[in-house]
Amino acid sequence: GGTFQDCSGLTSLTIPSSVTSIGYRAFYGCSGLTSLTIPSGVTSIGSEAFKGCNGLTSLTIPSGVTSIGSEAFKGCNGLTSLTIPSGVTSIGSEAFKGCNGLTSLTIPSGVTSIGSEAFKGCNGLTSLTIPSGVTSIGSEAFKGCNGLTSLTIPSGVTSIGSEAFKGCNGLTSLTLPSCVTSIGDWAFLGCSGLTSIYVYTKNLPELGDNVFFGCDAKNCTVYVPKGTIDDYKLSKFGYFEKIVEFDASGIDKVTTSTNAKEVSRYSANGQRLSAPAKGLNIVKYSDGSVKKVVVQ
């Protein structure tokens, strides 16, 4: 490990094509590096491999890489774009912590777990897609990502770690899927911009301490499945003053495969809408069909 550690005078480097793995701390602290090509034969990137390489502005991780080690790109705050290849299945703890130059990120569909503090402090991120295969989101994974405005937690997620989205005060809308069984302490603490939370599980998830502390208890509406409102009001969700039931079954994104035209649109509580409004919309089409759509 530490092959080129702290070689801050290095500005560019060509790694030979025969290299298949980049080891522990290989380029740690090489803050002068502005460009780097990782050869296509590389399959693993070790922990702290590029930590503190804050001169790097773009980086292509080759398609053969399947694992990204802990703290691999921690503090690479010059990175503005990054493509994580489709073969990656796990993202280590603190892997991209403090990469606050990143504005958008697509986590590939093969990823099943996101490590603790993986994207902590990536406050430049404005959009994020968490793939459907993810089942757990580690503690502090997106803590302080205050550029994010909306978030859909995919349907396979069963646990959300403590402080996972703490301080994401740019979030206005949050969707919690039906599989969630536990949400850790302070997971959404200080998410003061939230105006709507959609909860799809009829079985109350186990909530840690102060999960929503610092959220706007008066102005944020929590939407819960029909028939569950009393349970939710008696739970820690009762922190919110506005809890409303909605039909949590058969929700579609805004797609219609026919040539049917939209005739009318209503909010979840039956008010006629003149245009798509954030949250649940009920749309009637010219062929007589009715669709429930969630507008992010």
C-alpha positions as CSV (number, residue, x, y, z in Angstrom):
1,G,0.0,0.0,0.0
2,G,0.9,3.7,-0.3
3,T,2.7,3.4,-3.6
4,F,2.5,7.1,-4.5
5,Q,1.2,8.3,-1.1
6,D,1.6,12.1,-0.6
7,C,3.3,12.6,-3.9
8,S,1.7,16.0,-4.1
9,G,3.9,17.2,-7.0
10,L,2.5,14.5,-9.3
11,T,0.2,16.2,-11.9
12,S,-0.5,13.4,-14.3
13,L,0.1,9.7,-14.3
14,T,-0.5,6.8,-16.7
15,I,-1.1,3.5,-14.9
16,P,0.1,0.6,-17.0
17,S,-2.6,-1.6,-18.6
18,S,-1.3,-4.7,-16.8
19,V,-2.5,-3.4,-13.4
20,T,-5.7,-5.2,-12.1
21,S,-6.1,-3.7,-8.7
22,I,-5.3,-0.3,-7.0
23,G,-4.2,-0.9,-3.5
24,Y,-4.6,0.7,-0.1
25,R,-3.6,4.3,-0.1
26,A,-2.0,4.0,-3.6
27,F,-2.5,7.7,-4.4
28,Y,-3.5,9.0,-1.0
29,G,-2.8,12.8,-0.8
30,C,-1.7,13.2,-4.4
31,S,-3.4,16.6,-4.4
32,G,-1.6,17.8,-7.6
33,L,-3.1,15.1,-9.8
34,T,-5.5,16.7,-12.2
35,S,-6.1,13.8,-14.5
36,L,-5.8,10.1,-14.2
37,T,-6.7,7.1,-16.4
38,I,-7.5,3.9,-14.6
39,P,-6.8,1.0,-17.0
40,S,-9.6,-1.1,-18.1
41,G,-8.3,-4.3,-16.5
42,V,-8.7,-2.9,-12.9
43,T,-11.4,-4.8,-11.0
44,S,-11.0,-3.4,-7.4
45,I,-10.1,0.0,-5.9
46,G,-8.7,-0.3,-2.4
47,S,-9.5,1.7,0.7
48,E,-8.2,5.3,0.8
49,A,-6.8,4.7,-2.8
50,F,-7.5,8.3,-4.0
51,K,-8.3,9.9,-0.6
52,G,-7.5,13.7,-0.7
53,C,-6.8,13.8,-4.4
54,N,-8.6,17.1,-4.5
55,G,-7.1,18.2,-7.9
56,L,-8.9,15.6,-9.8
57,T,-11.9,17.0,-11.7
58,S,-13.2,14.0,-13.5
59,L,-12.5,10.3,-13.3
60,T,-13.7,7.3,-15.2
61,I,-13.9,4.1,-13.1
62,P,-13.5,1.2,-15.6
63,S,-16.4,-1.1,-16.2
64,G,-14.7,-4.2,-14.7
65,V,-14.6,-2.7,-11.2
66,T,-16.9,-4.5,-8.8
67,S,-15.9,-3.0,-5.4
68,I,-15.0,0.4,-4.2
69,G,-13.2,0.4,-0.9
70,S,-13.8,2.5,2.2
71,E,-12.6,6.1,1.9
72,A,-11.5,5.4,-1.7
73,F,-12.3,8.9,-2.9
74,K,-12.8,10.7,0.4
75,G,-12.2,14.4,0.1
76,C,-11.9,14.5,-3.7
77,N,-13.8,17.7,-3.7
78,G,-12.6,18.7,-7.2
79,L,-14.6,15.9,-8.8
80,T,-17.6,17.3,-10.6
81,S,-18.7,14.2,-12.4
82,L,-18.3,10.6,-11.7
83,T,-19.6,7.4,-13.3
84,I,-19.8,4.4,-11.1
85,P,-19.8,1.3,-13.4
86,S,-22.6,-1.1,-13.5
87,G,-20.7,-4.0,-12.1
88,V,-20.2,-2.4,-8.7
89,T,-22.2,-4.2,-6.0
90,S,-21.0,-2.4,-2.8
91,I,-19.9,1.1,-2.0
92,G,-17.6,1.2,1.1
93,S,-18.0,3.4,4.1
94,E,-16.9,7.0,3.6
95,A,-16.1,6.1,-0.1
96,F,-17.1,9.6,-1.4
97,K,-17.3,11.5,1.8
98,G,-16.8,15.2,1.3
99,C,-16.9,15.1,-2.5
100,N,-18.8,18.3,-2.4
101,G,-18.1,19.2,-6.1
102,L,-20.3,16.3,-7.3
103,T,-23.6,17.6,-8.6
104,S,-25.3,14.4,-9.8
105,L,-24.7,10.8,-9.2
106,T,-26.2,7.6,-10.5
107,I,-25.6,4.6,-8.3
108,P,-25.6,1.5,-10.5
109,S,-28.4,-1.0,-10.3
110,G,-26.3,-3.9,-9.0
111,V,-25.5,-2.1,-5.7
112,T,-27.2,-3.7,-2.7
113,S,-25.7,-1.7,0.2
114,I,-24.5,1.8,0.7
115,G,-21.9,2.1,3.5
116,S,-21.9,4.4,6.4
117,E,-20.9,8.0,5.6
118,A,-20.5,6.9,2.0
119,F,-21.7,10.3,0.6
120,K,-21.6,12.4,3.8
121,G,-21.2,16.1,3.2
122,C,-21.6,15.8,-0.6
123,N,-23.6,19.0,-0.4
124,G,-23.3,19.8,-4.1
125,L,-25.5,16.8,-5.0
126,T,-28.8,18.0,-6.3
127,S,-30.1,14.7,-7.8
128,L,-29.6,11.2,-6.7
129,T,-30.9,7.9,-7.9
130,I,-30.7,5.0,-5.4
131,P,-31.3,1.8,-7.3
132,S,-34.0,-0.7,-6.5
133,G,-31.6,-3.4,-5.4
134,V,-30.4,-1.5,-2.4
135,T,-31.7,-3.1,0.9
136,S,-29.8,-1.1,3.5
137,I,-28.6,2.5,3.8
138,G,-25.8,2.9,6.3
139,S,-25.6,5.4,9.1
140,E,-24.8,9.0,8.1
141,A,-24.7,7.8,4.4
142,F,-26.1,11.1,3.0
143,K,-25.7,13.3,6.1
144,G,-25.4,17.0,5.2
145,C,-26.3,16.5,1.6
146,N,-28.3,19.7,1.7
147,G,-28.5,20.2,-2.0
148,L,-30.9,17.2,-2.5
149,T,-34.5,18.4,-3.0
150,S,-36.4,15.1,-3.4
151,L,-35.7,11.6,-2.4
152,T,-37.4,8.2,-3.1
153,I,-36.1,5.4,-1.0
154,P,-36.4,2.3,-3.2
155,S,-38.9,-0.4,-2.5
156,G,-36.4,-3.0,-1.3
157,V,-34.9,-1.0,1.5
158,T,-35.6,-2.5,4.9
159,S,-33.4,-0.4,7.1
160,I,-32.3,3.2,7.1
161,G,-29.3,3.9,9.4
162,S,-29.0,6.5,12.1
163,E,-28.4,10.0,10.9
164,A,-28.6,8.7,7.3
165,F,-30.1,11.9,5.9
166,K,-29.5,14.2,8.9
167,G,-29.3,17.9,8.0
168,C,-30.6,17.4,4.4
169,N,-32.5,20.6,4.7
170,G,-33.0,21.0,1.0
171,L,-35.3,18.0,0.9
172,T,-38.9,18.9,0.3
173,S,-40.4,15.5,-0.5
174,L,-39.6,12.1,0.9
175,T,-41.0,8.7,0.0
176,L,-40.6,5.7,2.4
177,P,-41.4,2.3,0.8
178,S,-43.5,-0.5,2.1
179,C,-40.6,-2.7,3.1
180,V,-39.0,-0.4,5.6
181,T,-39.0,-2.0,9.0
182,S,-36.6,0.2,10.9
183,I,-35.4,3.8,10.8
184,G,-32.4,4.7,13.0
185,D,-31.9,7.6,15.5
186,W,-31.9,11.1,14.0
187,A,-32.2,9.6,10.4
188,F,-34.0,12.8,9.1
189,L,-33.1,15.2,11.9
190,G,-33.0,18.8,10.8
191,C,-34.7,18.1,7.4
192,S,-36.5,21.4,7.9
193,G,-37.5,21.8,4.3
194,L,-39.7,18.7,4.1
195,T,-43.3,19.5,3.2
196,S,-44.5,16.0,2.3
197,I,-43.7,12.5,3.5
198,Y,-45.3,9.5,1.8
199,V,-45.2,6.3,3.9
200,Y,-46.2,3.1,2.0
201,T,-46.0,0.6,4.8
202,K,-49.1,-0.5,6.7
203,N,-47.0,-2.0,9.4
204,L,-45.5,0.8,11.4
205,P,-41.7,0.9,11.1
206,E,-39.6,0.9,14.2
207,L,-38.4,4.4,14.7
208,G,-35.3,5.4,16.7
209,D,-35.0,8.5,18.8
210,N,-35.7,11.9,17.3
211,V,-35.9,10.6,13.8
212,F,-37.7,13.7,12.5
213,F,-36.6,16.2,15.2
214,G,-36.1,19.7,13.6
215,C,-38.5,18.9,10.8
216,D,-41.5,21.3,10.4
217,A,-44.1,19.6,12.5
218,K,-46.8,22.1,11.6
219,N,-46.3,22.4,7.8
220,C,-45.1,19.0,6.7
221,T,-47.9,16.6,5.8
222,V,-47.4,12.9,6.3
223,Y,-49.4,10.6,3.9
224,V,-50.1,7.1,5.3
225,P,-52.0,4.1,3.9
226,K,-55.7,3.9,4.3
227,G,-56.8,2.4,7.6
228,T,-53.6,3.2,9.5
229,I,-54.0,6.8,10.5
230,D,-54.8,6.1,14.2
231,D,-51.7,3.9,14.5
232,Y,-49.5,6.5,12.9
233,K,-50.9,9.3,15.1
234,L,-50.1,7.3,18.2
235,S,-46.6,6.5,17.0
236,K,-43.5,8.8,16.8
237,F,-45.0,10.0,13.5
238,G,-47.4,11.8,15.8
239,Y,-44.7,14.5,16.0
240,F,-46.4,15.8,12.8
241,E,-49.7,17.7,13.2
242,K,-50.9,16.8,9.7
243,I,-51.3,13.1,9.0
244,V,-53.6,12.2,6.1
245,E,-54.6,8.9,4.6
246,F,-54.1,8.1,1.0
247,D,-54.5,5.1,-1.3
248,A,-51.0,3.6,-1.2
249,S,-51.7,0.8,-3.7
250,G,-51.1,0.8,-7.4
251,I,-49.0,4.0,-7.6
252,D,-47.5,4.7,-11.0
253,K,-45.0,7.2,-12.2
254,V,-46.3,9.5,-14.8
255,T,-46.6,7.2,-17.7
256,T,-49.6,6.3,-19.9
257,S,-49.1,3.9,-22.8
258,T,-52.4,4.7,-24.6
259,N,-53.2,7.8,-26.7
260,A,-55.7,8.8,-24.0
261,K,-55.6,12.5,-23.1
262,E,-55.8,13.8,-19.6
263,V,-59.2,15.1,-18.8
264,S,-58.9,16.2,-15.1
265,R,-56.6,16.0,-12.2
266,Y,-57.3,16.0,-8.4
267,S,-55.2,16.1,-5.3
268,A,-55.2,13.2,-2.7
269,N,-58.0,14.9,-0.8
270,G,-60.2,15.5,-3.9
271,Q,-59.4,19.1,-4.8
272,R,-59.4,19.8,-8.5
273,L,-55.9,20.8,-9.8
274,S,-55.2,23.0,-12.7
275,A,-51.6,21.6,-13.1
276,P,-49.5,18.8,-11.7
277,A,-48.9,19.4,-8.0
278,K,-46.1,17.9,-5.9
279,G,-47.3,14.7,-4.2
280,L,-50.1,12.3,-5.0
281,N,-52.3,13.3,-8.0
282,I,-55.4,11.4,-9.3
283,V,-55.6,11.7,-13.1
284,K,-58.7,10.9,-15.2
285,Y,-58.2,10.2,-18.9
286,S,-60.4,10.5,-22.0
287,D,-60.7,6.7,-22.3
288,G,-62.3,6.5,-18.8
289,S,-59.2,5.2,-17.0
290,V,-58.0,6.7,-13.7
291,K,-54.4,6.7,-12.6
292,K,-52.7,7.6,-9.4
293,V,-49.4,9.3,-10.0
294,V,-46.8,10.7,-7.6
295,V,-45.3,14.0,-8.8
296,Q,-41.8,14.6,-7.2
